[in-house]
Structures are given as C-alpha cells and as structure tokens.
Amino acid sequence: FITIDDASNLHLIFHSQIPEDLTVWDVVKGDVAIVASKMKSMTERLLEELKIALRLLMEDIDDQSHVEQLVRLQKHVEIRPDLTSATLLTAHHVQLEMFVALKMGIPAYLHENVSVPRSRLAEIFAYERCKNISCQSVLPAEECDCDVCCCRRGFCNLCMCVVCNGFDFDVNTCRWIGCDGCSHWTHAGCAIREEQIKTVITVEDGVAHYVTVFFCKACHGTSELLGWVRNVFQHCAKIWGTDALARELEYVQEVFSVSEDSKGKKLFEKCTDLIERLKVVQAESMGPEVLLQALQGMCTNFCLLILLLC
C-alpha cells in the first residue's frame, strides 16, 4: 500500500520548480481527465521538467530510498483498474509517456528527443505493441502463435531474448543466437546458463558425427552452431575493430567451451589463440594501416577455419 507519508517523501525529491498543483505523484494517482486538463494549461518547459523529474528518479539506481519510491510508483500504476486503452487515449501525451515509462521501467520514454505517438503509447501500455523504442512491433510479432509469443505478455520475438525477455541494441554480433527454425532470439549467455547448448550425435550417410547445437525453448528445434558463427563472421567481421573482434571471439569461445565434439573444441582453441594474439596487437603501437591488416588477417584465417570445419 502507498501511504500519505510515501506521497510526501516522493514530493520532496522532485524538482522544486514544478508547480505545487501538479506533481509526479499527482500524475500517478490522479484522475486521468483532471490531470490531462491541468497539463493542457502548463507550458512546454514545465511539462519537460515534470518528465525530467521522473526520469532522474528512474535512473538513480544508487539511492535505495529512490529505488523504493520508484517501486511504489510502479505498483500504483500497475494496480489502477481505470487505465484502460480507451481512457489512456484521452490522456495528455506527457501523462501517457509517464505511465508507459513507469509500467515498462524504461526512462528513455521521458527523453526530450524521443517522441512516440499517443496511439502507440496506449498499445505499449496494454502490451499490444513491443516496448522496445527501436522496435515497437505489433504483438505478437509476425503473428507468431508459439507458446512464448501467445502466453508471455509483452514478448517480442524480433528483439527479445526467449530466456530473459531482455532486449538491447546490439546487432551484427555473436552475443545473440537465432533459431534456424522459428527465428526467435536468445542471448548466448542465457543459452549457456540454461544448458541449451549441447553436443549431440547425428548420422550422415550412415556415419555418426558429434555436433554442437543450440536447443530453442520457443519451438524446441535445434540449430547447428558452426554455421551460425560462420555467417556472423563472414558478414560482420569487416566492420569490427580490435575491441569488437576481441568481444566476439570471447562470445564464441564461451559458447564452444561446453562443446564435446572435435570441431567445436578446435574452434574453442582457435578463439583462445586469437584472443591472446589480439592482446599482443593491442599492446604494440601499430599504425592504423598495419593494425587493420593484422585484424583482417586474423578474421580471414578464422573464417577459413570455420569453412573447413563446416
């Protein structure tokens, strides 16, 4: 429950220039129509200050008292029965941005350079559209009818991890594993932690082979991982610098650290070798052209190895 004292404490942390008749707390607990009416009479500067006050609170994760107050605000928004799609469409744009930021736990909705249409904000609040500002796909994405997309509120198979529901802005990376069957995505680290990467026996032309595969929790299918690494490196390695290449090799090394087949072990050893060589390259003061040649040589050799293994 949220008490009067909680409300008083919340009021103290907000910007002193916000008018006394409308605080962040008022927005969270107040009647939607009344708050919307008050906001219409406020200047753009005051509305922006109101958003900044909430954004700073959400971003201040080091102050435990602020974290606790944020949790109370979020709980209040979550339990309000009147925040229906129809009601939210009558809300002020800033009011709706604050509701969505709190419910989704994403302060980016409150940044001045981020503007999401009112109708989309209402859909995001109702879990009808992806909360990832860079995605915003209608849910379920691509009309997927798998158990994950149909039963997990707010899940988007285009940008979220099947295991942790998290999303980020990483692209062109081995940090994400895509399922060959359903195209759902999983963080490589999550897949390792959930033991979704295993070595299995396959039979080809009557001969048994050990292969390292990824087990997808969405469709329960398997994806061969050597081909995954090959595709990422062939298409993306040319745009990586030294630090990016080192990170990607570490991702691949981590994935194949659990491999029990000879090809997977060989790839793991190659990653270990290249990571050590990169440390030497980084320690030496090379000119840009020499460094580029060294990186290209490493990437080429690595890609050739993967092609031979595949």
Contacts in CASP RR format, 6 or more apart in sequence:
PFRMAT RR
TARGET T0000
AUTHOR 0000-0000-0000
METHOD contacts of the structure
MODEL  1
FITIDDASNLHLIFHSQIPEDLTVWDVVKGDVAIVASKMKSMTERLLEEL
KIALRLLMEDIDDQSHVEQLVRLQKHVEIRPDLTSATLLTAHHVQLEMFV
ALKMGIPAYLHENVSVPRSRLAEIFAYERCKNISCQSVLPAEECDCDVCC
CRRGFCNLCMCVVCNGFDFDVNTCRWIGCDGCSHWTHAGCAIREEQIKTV
ITVEDGVAHYVTVFFCKACHGTSELLGWVRNVFQHCAKIWGTDALARELE
YVQEVFSVSEDSKGKKLFEKCTDLIERLKVVQAESMGPEVLLQALQGMCT
NFCLLILLLC
2 29 0 8 1.000
2 72 0 8 1.000
2 75 0 8 1.000
2 76 0 8 1.000
6 69 0 8 1.000
6 72 0 8 1.000
7 25 0 8 1.000
7 29 0 8 1.000
9 65 0 8 1.000
9 69 0 8 1.000
10 23 0 8 1.000
10 24 0 8 1.000
10 25 0 8 1.000
10 69 0 8 1.000
10 72 0 8 1.000
10 73 0 8 1.000
11 23 0 8 1.000
11 25 0 8 1.000
13 53 0 8 1.000
13 57 0 8 1.000
13 66 0 8 1.000
13 69 0 8 1.000
14 23 0 8 1.000
14 24 0 8 1.000
14 53 0 8 1.000
14 57 0 8 1.000
15 49 0 8 1.000
15 50 0 8 1.000
15 52 0 8 1.000
15 53 0 8 1.000
17 46 0 8 1.000
17 49 0 8 1.000
18 24 0 8 1.000
18 46 0 8 1.000
18 49 0 8 1.000
18 50 0 8 1.000
18 53 0 8 1.000
19 42 0 8 1.000
19 46 0 8 1.000
21 38 0 8 1.000
22 35 0 8 1.000
22 38 0 8 1.000
22 39 0 8 1.000
22 42 0 8 1.000
22 50 0 8 1.000
24 50 0 8 1.000
24 53 0 8 1.000
24 54 0 8 1.000
24 57 0 8 1.000
24 73 0 8 1.000
24 98 0 8 1.000
25 73 0 8 1.000
26 35 0 8 1.000
27 35 0 8 1.000
27 50 0 8 1.000
27 95 0 8 1.000
27 98 0 8 1.000
28 73 0 8 1.000
28 76 0 8 1.000
28 77 0 8 1.000
28 98 0 8 1.000
28 102 0 8 1.000
29 76 0 8 1.000
32 82 0 8 1.000
32 83 0 8 1.000
32 87 0 8 1.000
32 88 0 8 1.000
32 90 0 8 1.000
32 91 0 8 1.000
32 95 0 8 1.000
33 90 0 8 1.000
35 91 0 8 1.000
35 92 0 8 1.000
35 95 0 8 1.000
36 90 0 8 1.000
36 91 0 8 1.000
36 92 0 8 1.000
36 95 0 8 1.000
39 47 0 8 1.000
39 92 0 8 1.000
39 94 0 8 1.000
39 95 0 8 1.000
40 92 0 8 1.000
42 50 0 8 1.000
47 94 0 8 1.000
48 112 0 8 1.000
50 94 0 8 1.000
50 98 0 8 1.000
51 94 0 8 1.000
51 97 0 8 1.000
51 98 0 8 1.000
51 110 0 8 1.000
51 112 0 8 1.000
52 110 0 8 1.000
54 98 0 8 1.000
54 101 0 8 1.000
54 102 0 8 1.000
54 107 0 8 1.000
54 110 0 8 1.000
55 101 0 8 1.000
55 107 0 8 1.000
55 110 0 8 1.000
55 111 0 8 1.000
57 66 0 8 1.000
57 69 0 8 1.000
57 70 0 8 1.000
57 73 0 8 1.000
58 70 0 8 1.000
58 101 0 8 1.000
58 102 0 8 1.000
58 105 0 8 1.000
58 107 0 8 1.000
58 110 0 8 1.000
59 107 0 8 1.000
60 66 0 8 1.000
60 67 0 8 1.000
61 67 0 8 1.000
70 102 0 8 1.000
73 102 0 8 1.000
74 102 0 8 1.000
74 103 0 8 1.000
74 105 0 8 1.000
77 83 0 8 1.000
77 99 0 8 1.000
77 102 0 8 1.000
77 103 0 8 1.000
78 103 0 8 1.000
83 99 0 8 1.000
83 125 0 8 1.000
85 122 0 8 1.000
85 123 0 8 1.000
85 125 0 8 1.000
85 126 0 8 1.000
85 128 0 8 1.000
88 96 0 8 1.000
88 99 0 8 1.000
88 121 0 8 1.000
88 122 0 8 1.000
88 125 0 8 1.000
88 126 0 8 1.000
89 118 0 8 1.000
89 119 0 8 1.000
89 122 0 8 1.000
91 99 0 8 1.000
91 118 0 8 1.000
93 118 0 8 1.000
93 121 0 8 1.000
96 118 0 8 1.000
96 121 0 8 1.000
96 122 0 8 1.000
96 125 0 8 1.000
97 109 0 8 1.000
97 110 0 8 1.000
97 116 0 8 1.000
97 121 0 8 1.000
98 110 0 8 1.000
99 121 0 8 1.000
99 125 0 8 1.000
100 106 0 8 1.000
100 109 0 8 1.000
100 116 0 8 1.000
100 121 0 8 1.000
100 124 0 8 1.000
100 125 0 8 1.000
100 131 0 8 1.000
101 107 0 8 1.000
101 108 0 8 1.000
101 109 0 8 1.000
101 110 0 8 1.000
103 125 0 8 1.000
104 124 0 8 1.000
104 125 0 8 1.000
104 131 0 8 1.000
106 131 0 8 1.000
106 133 0 8 1.000
108 114 0 8 1.000
108 133 0 8 1.000
109 116 0 8 1.000
109 121 0 8 1.000
109 133 0 8 1.000
114 133 0 8 1.000
116 124 0 8 1.000
116 133 0 8 1.000
116 136 0 8 1.000
120 129 0 8 1.000
120 136 0 8 1.000
123 129 0 8 1.000
123 138 0 8 1.000
124 130 0 8 1.000
124 131 0 8 1.000
124 136 0 8 1.000
127 139 0 8 1.000
127 153 0 8 1.000
127 154 0 8 1.000
128 138 0 8 1.000
128 139 0 8 1.000
129 136 0 8 1.000
129 137 0 8 1.000
129 138 0 8 1.000
129 139 0 8 1.000
130 136 0 8 1.000
130 137 0 8 1.000
130 138 0 8 1.000
130 139 0 8 1.000
130 141 0 8 1.000
130 154 0 8 1.000
130 156 0 8 1.000
130 158 0 8 1.000
130 159 0 8 1.000
130 160 0 8 1.000
131 154 0 8 1.000
131 156 0 8 1.000
132 156 0 8 1.000
132 159 0 8 1.000
132 160 0 8 1.000
132 167 0 8 1.000
134 159 0 8 1.000
134 169 0 8 1.000
135 156 0 8 1.000
135 158 0 8 1.000
135 159 0 8 1.000
135 167 0 8 1.000
137 156 0 8 1.000
137 158 0 8 1.000
137 159 0 8 1.000
139 149 0 8 1.000
139 154 0 8 1.000
139 155 0 8 1.000
139 156 0 8 1.000
140 149 0 8 1.000
140 150 0 8 1.000
140 155 0 8 1.000
140 157 0 8 1.000
141 149 0 8 1.000
141 156 0 8 1.000
141 157 0 8 1.000
141 158 0 8 1.000
142 157 0 8 1.000
142 158 0 8 1.000
144 150 0 8 1.000
144 157 0 8 1.000
144 182 0 8 1.000
146 157 0 8 1.000
146 182 0 8 1.000
146 184 0 8 1.000
146 218 0 8 1.000
146 219 0 8 1.000
147 218 0 8 1.000
148 155 0 8 1.000
148 157 0 8 1.000
148 162 0 8 1.000
148 184 0 8 1.000
148 217 0 8 1.000
148 218 0 8 1.000
149 155 0 8 1.000
149 157 0 8 1.000
149 218 0 8 1.000
152 165 0 8 1.000
155 165 0 8 1.000
156 167 0 8 1.000
157 182 0 8 1.000
157 183 0 8 1.000
157 184 0 8 1.000
157 185 0 8 1.000
157 218 0 8 1.000
158 185 0 8 1.000
159 167 0 8 1.000
159 185 0 8 1.000
160 166 0 8 1.000
160 167 0 8 1.000
160 185 0 8 1.000
161 167 0 8 1.000
161 176 0 8 1.000
161 185 0 8 1.000
161 186 0 8 1.000
161 187 0 8 1.000
161 190 0 8 1.000
162 184 0 8 1.000
162 185 0 8 1.000
162 186 0 8 1.000
162 190 0 8 1.000
162 216 0 8 1.000
162 217 0 8 1.000
162 218 0 8 1.000
163 186 0 8 1.000
163 187 0 8 1.000
163 190 0 8 1.000
163 191 0 8 1.000
163 193 0 8 1.000
163 194 0 8 1.000
163 196 0 8 1.000
163 217 0 8 1.000
164 187 0 8 1.000
164 190 0 8 1.000
166 187 0 8 1.000
170 176 0 8 1.000
172 232 0 8 1.000
172 235 0 8 1.000
172 236 0 8 1.000
172 239 0 8 1.000
173 232 0 8 1.000
173 236 0 8 1.000
173 247 0 8 1.000
173 248 0 8 1.000
173 251 0 8 1.000
174 188 0 8 1.000
174 228 0 8 1.000
174 229 0 8 1.000
174 232 0 8 1.000
174 248 0 8 1.000
174 251 0 8 1.000
174 252 0 8 1.000
174 255 0 8 1.000
175 187 0 8 1.000
175 188 0 8 1.000
175 189 0 8 1.000
175 247 0 8 1.000
175 251 0 8 1.000
176 185 0 8 1.000
176 186 0 8 1.000
176 187 0 8 1.000
176 188 0 8 1.000
177 185 0 8 1.000
177 186 0 8 1.000
177 187 0 8 1.000
177 188 0 8 1.000
177 191 0 8 1.000
177 214 0 8 1.000
177 223 0 8 1.000
177 225 0 8 1.000
177 228 0 8 1.000
177 255 0 8 1.000
178 184 0 8 1.000
178 185 0 8 1.000
178 186 0 8 1.000
178 214 0 8 1.000
178 223 0 8 1.000
178 228 0 8 1.000
179 185 0 8 1.000
179 186 0 8 1.000
179 214 0 8 1.000
179 216 0 8 1.000
179 218 0 8 1.000
179 219 0 8 1.000
179 221 0 8 1.000
179 223 0 8 1.000
180 223 0 8 1.000
180 224 0 8 1.000
181 216 0 8 1.000
181 219 0 8 1.000
181 221 0 8 1.000
181 223 0 8 1.000
182 216 0 8 1.000
182 218 0 8 1.000
182 219 0 8 1.000
182 221 0 8 1.000
184 216 0 8 1.000
184 218 0 8 1.000
184 219 0 8 1.000
186 196 0 8 1.000
186 214 0 8 1.000
186 216 0 8 1.000
186 217 0 8 1.000
188 251 0 8 1.000
188 254 0 8 1.000
188 255 0 8 1.000
189 254 0 8 1.000
190 196 0 8 1.000
191 197 0 8 1.000
191 214 0 8 1.000
191 255 0 8 1.000
192 254 0 8 1.000
192 255 0 8 1.000
192 257 0 8 1.000
192 258 0 8 1.000
194 217 0 8 1.000
196 214 0 8 1.000
196 215 0 8 1.000
196 216 0 8 1.000
196 217 0 8 1.000
197 212 0 8 1.000
197 213 0 8 1.000
197 214 0 8 1.000
197 215 0 8 1.000
197 225 0 8 1.000
197 255 0 8 1.000
197 258 0 8 1.000
197 259 0 8 1.000
198 212 0 8 1.000
198 213 0 8 1.000
198 215 0 8 1.000
198 258 0 8 1.000
199 210 0 8 1.000
199 211 0 8 1.000
199 212 0 8 1.000
199 213 0 8 1.000
199 258 0 8 1.000
199 259 0 8 1.000
199 260 0 8 1.000
199 261 0 8 1.000
200 210 0 8 1.000
200 211 0 8 1.000
200 213 0 8 1.000
200 222 0 8 1.000
201 208 0 8 1.000
201 209 0 8 1.000
201 210 0 8 1.000
201 211 0 8 1.000
202 208 0 8 1.000
202 209 0 8 1.000
202 210 0 8 1.000
202 211 0 8 1.000
203 209 0 8 1.000
209 261 0 8 1.000
210 260 0 8 1.000
210 261 0 8 1.000
210 262 0 8 1.000
211 224 0 8 1.000
211 226 0 8 1.000
211 261 0 8 1.000
211 263 0 8 1.000
212 224 0 8 1.000
212 225 0 8 1.000
212 226 0 8 1.000
212 256 0 8 1.000
212 258 0 8 1.000
212 259 0 8 1.000
212 260 0 8 1.000
212 261 0 8 1.000
212 263 0 8 1.000
212 264 0 8 1.000
213 222 0 8 1.000
213 223 0 8 1.000
213 224 0 8 1.000
213 225 0 8 1.000
214 222 0 8 1.000
214 223 0 8 1.000
214 225 0 8 1.000
214 228 0 8 1.000
215 221 0 8 1.000
215 222 0 8 1.000
216 222 0 8 1.000
216 223 0 8 1.000
225 255 0 8 1.000
225 256 0 8 1.000
226 263 0 8 1.000
226 264 0 8 1.000
226 267 0 8 1.000
226 306 0 8 1.000
226 309 0 8 1.000
226 310 0 8 1.000
227 306 0 8 1.000
227 310 0 8 1.000
229 252 0 8 1.000
229 255 0 8 1.000
229 267 0 8 1.000
229 306 0 8 1.000
230 303 0 8 1.000
230 306 0 8 1.000
230 307 0 8 1.000
230 310 0 8 1.000
232 248 0 8 1.000
233 248 0 8 1.000
233 299 0 8 1.000
233 302 0 8 1.000
233 303 0 8 1.000
233 306 0 8 1.000
234 303 0 8 1.000
236 248 0 8 1.000
237 245 0 8 1.000
237 248 0 8 1.000
237 299 0 8 1.000
237 302 0 8 1.000
237 303 0 8 1.000
238 296 0 8 1.000
238 299 0 8 1.000
240 248 0 8 1.000
240 295 0 8 1.000
240 299 0 8 1.000
241 295 0 8 1.000
242 278 0 8 1.000
242 281 0 8 1.000
242 282 0 8 1.000
242 291 0 8 1.000
242 295 0 8 1.000
245 278 0 8 1.000
245 295 0 8 1.000
245 298 0 8 1.000
245 299 0 8 1.000
246 275 0 8 1.000
246 278 0 8 1.000
246 282 0 8 1.000
249 271 0 8 1.000
249 274 0 8 1.000
249 275 0 8 1.000
249 278 0 8 1.000
249 302 0 8 1.000
250 271 0 8 1.000
250 275 0 8 1.000
252 267 0 8 1.000
252 271 0 8 1.000
253 268 0 8 1.000
253 271 0 8 1.000
253 272 0 8 1.000
253 275 0 8 1.000
256 264 0 8 1.000
256 265 0 8 1.000
256 267 0 8 1.000
256 268 0 8 1.000
256 271 0 8 1.000
257 268 0 8 1.000
259 265 0 8 1.000
259 267 0 8 1.000
259 268 0 8 1.000
263 309 0 8 1.000
264 309 0 8 1.000
266 305 0 8 1.000
266 309 0 8 1.000
267 305 0 8 1.000
267 306 0 8 1.000
267 309 0 8 1.000
270 302 0 8 1.000
270 305 0 8 1.000
274 298 0 8 1.000
274 302 0 8 1.000
277 298 0 8 1.000
278 298 0 8 1.000
281 291 0 8 1.000
281 294 0 8 1.000
281 295 0 8 1.000
286 294 0 8 1.000
END
